Amino acid sequence: MGEHAAVIQQSREEIAETLLGAYSSRQPVEPLTQTYRGLTLEDAYEIQLLQVRRWLATPGAQIKGHKVGLTSAAMQRQFGVSQPDYGHLLDTMFWLEHEPIPVSRFLQPRAEPETAFVLARRLKGPGVTVAEAIGAVAFVLPALELIDSRIRDWKIALADTIADNASSGGVVLGGNPVPLSAVDLRLAGCTLHKNGELAGTGAGGAVLGSPLTALVWLANTLGVRGTALEAGQVILPGSVTASIPVAAGDSVTATFAGLGCVTARFTEEMA
């Protein structure tokens, strides 16, 4: 490794440690792109992987899927970015529907509705087509993604959120599996309610025109990096509405036409 490459790697490891420290302290950090000038998207994905490797060093830890973020115009406007990103979903991020979710596990949690794909077989890019992606999907579930940021006040540029595992926090899956042939995901409307009040509306077409496009993008983007989407994994293709903040005592429900609903309840501490 050359001297310049060694310096870059040292900086990446330093940033990864900073983000890991935010998880432990529950204290957000200043925007990485302001602290580390010249931070590239390649740097950011390597920083993400450094954290994933640390998490996987814990006995029993597993990658259970991936998420695509920032796929809708609403989310790109909300956070001032112009292209999607991806992150890793670990086993510790999954919560059962209606199980109280302690907000103390998060720093700045927000909820957003998504149509989750569950894979029947492996997808390995590059070169994955929509037809191959459809053939790899076992079923679809309504889902709520809990996004979170280790960056103070959600002041994120694209490199910030990528380094921060695409602002991943948690996942709540609904329990009604639906085959792809039974629903047109592009046209499936969604209502998002918080504490019984309407908080957002959208449709699957908000996600890059179709959630399937996000699945293909993810398979091919990860494939270039040598990673495959594996059978049984959960893939979150992106939110169909802007995200909403959540706090202890809140209840959030996403209802999708043709897919049913999913509810997440939030509490202060673990019962």
N, C-alpha and C positions, 0 to 999 in steps of 0.2 A: 504494500500500500504506500503510495507516494505521500509526501508531506502534506500537500493540499487535501488529498483524500482523507488523510488521518484527522486533519482539523475539522473537515465537514462531518465525519463520523462522530468525533468528540462532541460537536455542537448538537448533532441529532440525539445522542445519548443524554446530553444535558437537558434538552427540551423534554425528552421522554420522562426523565426523572422529575422534572418540574410538574408535568401533568399527573404523573402517578402520585406525587405529593399532594396535589389538589384533591384527589380521591380520598386520601387518608385524612387530611386536615379538614375537609369540607369547606375549604376556603378557595374561591376562584382566583385565577392568576390574570395578570394583565395580558392583553392581546399579543400573541406570539409574533405576529407580523410587525408589530411596533417595536418589540424588544429585540427581535432578531431580523434586522434588515436583510433583504435578499433571500428570504425563505422561499424556496420553490415548492411546486406541487410534488415533485419527486422526493424532496426532503420530507414533506409532510406525510406522504404515504409510508416512507421508511420509519418515521417517528411513530406512526400508528402501529406498524408491525413490531417495533421494539416493545411497545406496551403489551401487545397481544402475546408475544413470546413470554413475557414476564407472567402474565395471567395464566398461560398454559403450563407454566412450571409448577403451579399448585396441583397437588394430586387430585385426580378425578375431573379436572377442568376440561371442558370440551367446547369447540366451536359448533354451535347449533344452527348457524345460518349467517346470512348477510343482509344488510339493509342498503337500499339506494336512497340517497337524500337529495333534496333540492331539485326535484324533478318537475314541480308545478310552477307556473308563473306566480302563483300566490306566495309560495315559499321563497322563490328567488327574490321577489320584491321585498318580502318581509326581512330577509337577511342580506340583501344587496349583493347577490352573486348571480352568475350567468350560466352556470353549467352544473350537472349532477356530480355527486361524489358517492363513495361507498364506505361502509364500515363493517366490522365483525360483530356478530351476536353470540355471546357466550351463554352457557347454561345458567349462570347466575342472574341473567337479565330477564328471565321468563317468570311471569306471575300468573297465577290462576285467576280466572274471571271471578269477580265478586270477593276475592280474597283481599283483605285490607292491605294496601300498599303504603309502607311508611315513607313519608316525604323526607324524613331525616336521612334516608339512604341517598338522597340526591342533593344537588346544589341549587339548581334553578330549573325545576322540572316543568315541562310543557307536554301537552297531549295532542296527538294528531291521528286522524282516521286513515286506515290503509286496507287494501285487499291483499292478504298474505297468501303467497304461493307455498305449497308444500310439495316437494319434489318426489317423484316416484323413482327416478333414475338420474344418473350422473349427467351433468352438462359441462362440457369442456370446450372453451373457445381457444383461439379465435375462429371465426367462421360459422358460429352458431346462427341458424336461421330462425325465423318466427315459427315455422312448422316444427322444427326440432324442439324448440322451447315448449310449444304446446304439448308435444308428445312426452315431454319429461315431467309435466305437472300431474300430480296425483289428484289434488283438489285445491280449492280456494277457501279461505276462511276470512270472516270479518276480523279486523284487528285494530287495536290502539297501540301506536308506538309512543313510548315515553321518551322524548328527547331531553337531553340535559347538556349543559355546557360547563366545562371547567374554565372557560374564559369569562372574565368579569362582565356582567350586564349584557351578555350575548353580543358583545361587540366583535363580531367575527368576520374576517375575510375568508375566502375559500380555503387558503392554506391553513388557517386556524382550525376550522371545523374538521378538515381532513386529518390533521395531526391529532385532533381530539376524538379519534375514532368516529368521525362523521356525527359528532354530537349524540352518540348513542347513550341510552339510559336504561330502557326496559321495554318489554313487550307483553301485551295481554292479548291472547287469542280467543276468539269466539269458539263455540263448540259445535257449530253446524257446518260440516264439510259439504261443499257443493262442487260438482264437476264443472270443468270449464265449458262444456257443451250446454250447460243449463243456464248460463248467464252471459250477456254481452258486457264485458267489463268496461268497455268504452262508454256505454250509455247508462251504466248502473249509477243511479243517483245516491247521494249520501247526505244525511242530516247529522249534525254533531250537537248534542245537548250537554250542558253543564248545569247541574243542580236543577234539572227540569226546564231550563230556558234554552232556546235555540242559540247556539254559539257559532254556527257555520254551516254552509251547504256547499256541495260540490258534486262532481261526477268523475268516474274513472278516467274519462278522456282528458282530465286535467294533468294526468301523469304522462307526459311525453306523447300525448295522443292516445295512448293505451298503456295500462300497466305491463302488458306483454313486451312492449318496447323497452321498458326499464329492465325486465328480466333478461332480454337479449343483450342489452348494453352491458349489464353486469357480467354475464357469462363471458362475453368477448373481452371486456376490459380486464377481468381477473385472469382470463386465459393467457393474455399477453404476459402477465406476471407469473405464469406457471401454476396458477391455482384453479381448481375445478369446483363447481357447485356439486355437492354430493347428495345422493339419495337420502330422503328423510329431512333434509335441511329446510328451514323456513326462510323464505325470501320476502322481504318487505320492499315493495317497489316505489314507495314515496307517497306523500300525503295528498289527499284530494282537496283539502282546505288549508287555510293558514292554521298554524298551531295556536293553542290557547294555554295560558299558564294554569297550573293546578296547585292547590294547597291542601293542608289537612282539613278534613271534613267535606271535601268536594267529591262529587260523583259525576263521572263523564260517560256518556253512552253514544256510540256511533251506530247508526242504522243504515244499512245498505240495501237498496232494492234488489231482491233476488238472492241475497246472502244472509239476511237477518241482522241481528244486533250483537254488540259486545259492550260490556260495562266494566269500568274500572272505578274502584272506591279508594280514597286516600285517607290515611290516618297519620297522626304525629309520630308514633313509635310502633315498633313491632309488638304485636299482642303476645 
